[in-house]
Structure formats: C-alpha cells, structure tokens
C-alpha cells in the first residue's frame, strides 16, 4: 500500500502539476481541471479536499431531453461495473461521475487511477448518453446542417440518426 507522505491538498496540487493540464484552485483545497478526451472532448472535474476525504465530481452530460427512464437505467447498470466511481444526477437532472476517497488514500497513484477511470468512463459513455437522451435534437441538427450545407463531421458518430437513415 502506498504511503501518503503529504497533506492531501499538497498531493492533489503535485499530481495536477505533473499532469501538464491547466488547473485552478479556487479556494484552498478546491481544485478544477479539464480532462481531454476523444468523444467527449473535455470532461470538467472538481476535486475537493474535505475534513473526511476527497470528493471528485465530473460533469458528463446535461439532463436528457427524452427517454429519461432508459438513460437512468443504463447509468445504473453501468454503475455495477465501474471501478470506484459512479454515475449520479444533480437536482437539475444533469449527469455526473462521482468518486470519494478517504484522506489516507489520497496518493498520486490513486488520483491517477480515479481520474483515469473518470476520463475513460465519461469518454466511452458520452455518445451512448447522447444517442439515448438527445436523439430528436441530433436529428434536428442533421436536418439543419444538411439544409444549409454545413459540416456534419462532428455528427459522424450519429450517422444512424441522419435523415433518410433512421427515419422513413
């Protein structure tokens, strides 16, 4: 088991410095960082050192516009397979990933594991959440872009929702 040689907020600072990603500390012990992804280009994370432990929250997606039950069921089913993190929703219905670590477990290796799991899960889940919870908006976006000759490059993952593909 790795030994934690420093205060948890110092460990978080050192870890974030080592990542090379820009980060901020808005108040002592409250950090924010954006993790770069592929499908979800940026995952905004907050890390807060509290009296009892470290709390990590990462924004994944806005409240689904449709198919709420299907999206929530899918999130709950995913939770059973996630390594020390879980999907959650806030009061507005927005989707987050959350993790909690006891203070003695705040090490660089553990931060790397948790943030890696958050990044991988947010990135690999993003298109599925959009597909399940925002299909009609994506179809509308396809129609709008096609009618105006706009680029559809960032809609490629949703080719099955393109007018004429999924609609009669």
C-alpha distance (Angstrom), angle and dihedral (degrees) to the residues before:
residue distance angle dihedral
X1 . . .
X2 3.83 . .
X3 3.76 116.5 .
X4 3.78 117.8 -125.0
X5 3.83 103.8 -135.7
X6 3.79 97.6 179.3
X7 3.72 146.3 40.7
X8 3.79 111.1 -74.3
X9 3.82 93.6 -116.4
X10 3.83 89.7 52.6
X11 3.81 90.1 49.2
X12 3.83 90.5 51.6
X13 3.83 91.8 48.4
X14 3.80 92.3 49.5
X15 3.80 91.9 46.7
X16 3.82 93.7 48.9
X17 3.81 91.0 47.3
X18 3.80 89.6 52.6
X19 3.82 93.2 52.3
X20 3.80 93.0 64.4
X21 3.81 90.2 -137.6
X22 3.81 117.5 127.2
X23 3.79 111.3 -104.4
X24 3.79 138.8 172.4
X25 3.77 136.4 -148.8
X26 3.81 105.0 -151.6
X27 3.81 93.8 -179.0
X28 3.80 128.9 0.5
X29 3.80 107.4 -66.4
X30 3.84 95.6 7.9
X31 3.79 112.4 106.7
X32 3.80 135.9 176.1
X33 3.78 129.5 -165.3
X34 3.80 135.6 165.7
X35 3.78 115.5 -133.5
X36 3.83 114.7 -150.2
X37 3.79 116.8 -128.5
X38 3.77 140.6 170.8
X39 3.81 107.9 -126.1
X40 3.80 94.1 22.1
X41 3.77 99.1 39.2
X42 3.81 95.6 -156.2
X43 3.79 131.9 16.8
X44 3.80 111.8 -162.4
X45 3.82 111.4 -144.9
X46 3.75 132.3 -173.1
X47 3.78 122.0 -161.1
X48 3.80 117.9 -166.5
X49 3.79 124.2 -173.4
X50 3.80 106.7 -148.2
X51 3.80 132.2 179.1
X52 3.82 90.6 -94.8
X53 3.79 103.0 34.2
X54 3.78 150.2 -48.0
X55 3.81 118.5 -60.0
X56 3.81 118.9 -160.2
X57 3.81 121.4 -167.8
X58 3.80 123.9 -179.2
X59 3.79 124.5 -173.1
X60 3.81 112.0 -130.5
X61 3.84 108.6 166.7
X62 3.78 144.5 -21.3
X63 3.78 121.6 -98.6
X64 3.80 108.0 -66.3
X65 3.79 114.0 -103.7
X66 3.80 93.0 -147.4
X67 3.81 142.0 9.6
X68 3.82 93.2 36.1
X69 3.80 93.7 166.1
X70 3.80 92.8 50.0
X71 3.80 93.3 47.9
X72 3.82 93.4 47.0
X73 3.81 92.3 46.8
X74 3.82 89.7 51.2
X75 3.83 90.9 49.4
X76 3.81 92.3 49.8
X77 3.80 91.7 48.3
X78 3.83 89.5 51.3
X79 3.83 91.2 50.0
X80 3.81 90.1 67.5
X81 3.83 89.9 62.6
X82 3.80 101.2 40.1
X83 3.83 121.0 110.1
X84 3.81 107.7 -123.7
X85 3.79 95.5 -37.8
X86 3.79 132.4 88.0
X87 3.77 140.4 -165.7
X88 3.80 115.5 -112.3
X89 3.79 138.0 168.5
X90 3.78 129.0 -135.6
X91 3.81 128.5 -138.0
X92 3.83 90.3 -80.6
X93 3.81 93.1 50.7
X94 3.82 95.1 -108.9
X95 3.81 114.3 149.8
X96 3.82 122.4 -117.9
X97 3.76 139.5 169.2
X98 3.81 114.2 -131.1
X99 3.78 135.7 -168.2
X100 3.78 134.1 177.2
X101 3.78 127.3 -161.0
X102 3.79 128.1 -174.8
X103 3.80 111.4 -119.2
X104 3.82 93.8 -109.6
X105 3.84 89.3 57.7
X106 3.82 95.5 56.0
X107 3.80 101.9 113.4
X108 3.76 132.7 139.7
X109 3.81 90.5 -107.7
X110 3.80 92.4 51.1
X111 3.81 92.6 46.7
X112 3.79 88.7 50.7
X113 3.81 91.0 50.5
X114 3.82 94.9 47.2
X115 3.81 96.6 43.5
X116 3.80 90.3 44.0
X117 3.81 90.3 52.7
X118 3.81 90.6 47.2
X119 3.80 92.9 49.5
X120 3.81 93.6 45.8
X121 3.82 92.9 46.6
X122 3.81 95.9 44.8
X123 3.80 91.3 46.9
X124 3.81 96.5 45.1
X125 3.83 94.0 43.4
X126 3.79 100.0 43.5
X127 3.81 100.5 85.5
X128 3.81 92.0 44.1
X129 3.80 91.2 52.5
X130 3.80 90.6 48.4
X131 3.79 92.2 46.1
X132 3.80 93.0 49.9
X133 3.80 99.4 38.0
X134 3.81 105.8 30.7
X135 3.82 106.1 30.5
X136 3.81 95.8 127.8
X137 3.82 92.5 49.4
X138 3.80 89.6 49.9
X139 3.82 90.2 50.8
X140 3.82 89.2 50.6
X141 3.80 90.3 49.4
X142 3.82 89.9 51.8
X143 3.81 91.0 50.8
X144 3.82 92.9 47.2
X145 3.81 94.4 48.6
X146 3.78 95.2 43.8
X147 3.82 92.3 48.6
X148 3.82 91.1 52.6
X149 3.78 98.0 38.4
X150 3.81 91.3 -115.7
X151 3.80 123.2 156.3
X152 3.80 115.2 -84.4
X153 3.81 94.5 -173.0
X154 3.80 95.3 116.7
X155 3.82 90.3 49.8
X156 3.81 92.8 60.5
X157 3.82 92.2 106.1
X158 3.80 87.4 59.2
X159 3.80 98.6 49.4
X160 3.82 88.2 128.5
X161 3.85 88.0 65.1
X162 3.81 93.6 52.2
X163 3.79 112.5 120.4
X164 3.77 109.0 -94.2
X165 3.81 91.4 25.0
X166 3.81 103.0 69.0
X167 3.78 100.3 10.5
X168 3.82 126.2 69.3
